[in-house]
């Protein structure tokens, strides 16, 4: 679609000569959640890593608002309007919750209070524990903090890698409910996760990967009953 915030076209990423991503195309529109689904090793993190500038494309293109992301370091992509919460949470353990969030603003003070207020609304527990060191948070709370920190520059596109990994179903539901709320107006979310059952229920669209290729794509809830979903996790 011409109005896509993000467009990925025939992307190829190789690690040591092996194709981790092999000709993947997808787009993300304003106001929607797009889920990137697949088993461990399907290529989800390689695609997210390429989007973040951690891996170079061997072929294909990634464009944000029509602008090529080729050669841009991560910080430039963030300044363009893309927020990242990568796998592993990566919170600053010795800093408080509030200090972690402020670090996510990258020195931008304009609108800081409004951003903190939005994060408090999305994740009330972070507001309640604002002065607590991040290492004292539960796994679910640390994931909320990682997502909140990614939102601190008010990105138009937020990219999340395995946000439910290691979380209880209740904690995962809390994180995903906030993800659904983030994707409104001119903002969108691309979320990569193995937790198909929960992710696809809140996603507008899903893209199923297997062995670095797109196996199926369609409406989130429709994919829940698609044979391709079982094939992605159990197929040869």
N, C-alpha and C positions, 0 to 999 in steps of 0.2 A: 504494500500500500504506500502511496506517495507521502502520507503524513506520518510515517513511522518515526518514532524517536530513535530507535536503534534498528539497523538493518545489517544482518550478517549474510554474506553471499559466498557460497562455495568455499567456506573456510577449510584450510588444511593446516594441521599442526602435527609436527613429528618430534618424537623424542628418541634420540639415538637411531634414527632411520626408520623407526616404526611409526605408522600413522595413528596418533591418538585421536585425531579429528580428521575426518576424510570427506570433504565436500558438504559440510553442514551449512544450511541456509535457514534463517528464521528472522522474524521481525517482532518488535515490541511497540505497541501503540500506547499513546497517552491514555491513562485511566484504567489500565488493565494489569492483571497479574499473569505472567507467562511462566509456566512450570517446565523445567528441564529435568526429565525423569530418566533414570536408568540405574542398572546395578553398579556395584563397585567396579571401576575399570571401564565403564561405558564411554568415558570421555567428557563427563560433565565438568570436572575440575580443570581439565585442560582447556576447555572452551572458556570457562570463567577466567582462568589464568591469562589466556590470550586477550580477553576483553580488558583485563586489568593492566596489560602491558608487561606481564611476567614472561610470556612466551611470544615469540614472533610467528606470524603467519608465513607458511611456505608458499601458500597460494590463497586466492580469494581476498575478500575485503570485509572490514567492519567500519560502519559509518554511524555517527551520532549526529542527528539533525542534518544529515547529508554530508557531514565533514568526515573525511577519512581519519581513522585513529592510528594509522600506520606510523611507527616511529615515535609516538608520543609516550613519555614516561607516565607512570601512574599518577603523579601529582598534577600533571597537565590534564589528564582525563577527569580527575576529580574537579578541577576548576572549570571544566567545560559543563559540569552538571551531572556527573555520575558518582554515586556513592557505593562503597564496597564494604561488605562484611564477609571476609573470607573464612574458609574452614579453620576451626581451631579456636575461635572466639578472639584470641590475641588481645585481651584487655591488658591494661597496665596494672599489674597486680598490686603494686605499692601505692597507687594513686586512689583517691576516693572516687566514688561514682560520679560526683559532680566534676571532679578534675578530669576524669576520663572523657566525659561528654564535652567539656570545654576544649580538650585536646583535639577532639574530632572537628571542631570549628576551624582548626588550622590558623588561628590568629585573627580570624574574622570576628570583629566585635559588633558589627551592625546587625541588629535583629537577634542578638544572642539570647536575650531574656525570652523572646517569643519562641525561639527554638527549644530552649529548656522547658518552657511551659508545655509545648506540644509533646515532648518526650515524656513529661510527667503525666500528661493525659493518656498517652498510649500505654505507658508502663507505670502505673501508680506506685508500685513497689520501689522503683528507682528513685522516685521523689522521697519516699519514706526513708530510704537508706542512702540518701545523697551524700552523707558524710562518713559512710562506712568504706573501708578499703576494699577494692574489688576482689581481693583474694578471699574475703569473708563471705562472698555471695555464693549462692547455690549455682549449680550448672545452668539451670534455667534462667536465673537472674543474670548470670554472666552473658548468656546469649542475648537476652533483652538489652543489656548494656552495649554489646557489640553492634546490634541493629540500631540502637539509639544513637550511638556514636557515628554510624554511617549516615544518619539523617541530619547531622548537625550543620551541614552546609546547604540544607534544603535542596537536595539533588532532584532533578527531574526523573532520573532513572536510578533506582537502587538495586544493586546486584548482590544476592545472598547465596553463599555456597554452604550447603549442608546445615541450615539453621536449626534443624530438629535433631541433629546427631547427638545421641547420648541422653536425650531428654525423656522424661516420663510423658505419657500421652497428654496429661493435663498441662504440663509445662509447654509442650509442643503446640497444643491448642491455643494457649495464651499468646505465644509468639506469632502464630499464623493469623490469629484474629487481628493483631496489630498490623501485620503485613497487608491484609485485606483493606484495612482502613487507610493505609499509606497510599495505595493506588487509587487516586481519585483526581479529578480535574486534569491538570497537565502532568501529573506524576504517574510513574509506572514502576513495576517491580519485575525483575527476572530472578527467579529462585530455582536453584539447582539442588535436588535432594533425592535420596533413595526412598523416602517415605511417601510412596505414591498415593496411598489411601487417604492420608490427611491433606497432602499438598493439592491434589487434583480437585478436592472438594471446595477449595477456596480460589482456585485458579480459573481465569476466563478461558485460557487456552493452555494446552500442554504439548510438549515435543518430547517424544520418547526416543532415546538413543540406545544403540547396541553396537559394540565394537567400533565406536567413533562415527557411526552413520545414523541418519534419521530413519527410524523404523516406522514411526507413525506420528501424526500430528492432528490436532483437532480440539474441539471444546473439552474443557477439563473434565466435567462429569461424564461426558460420552466416552472418554478414554478409560474410565474406571471399568467399564464392561467390555473393553476391546480385547480380543485375543492377542493383539500385539503387545499389550502390557505384560501379560503372563509370559509371552515369548521373550520379552526384553530381560526378564529376570531368570527364566528357567530354560530358555531355548538354547540351542547349540550355536 
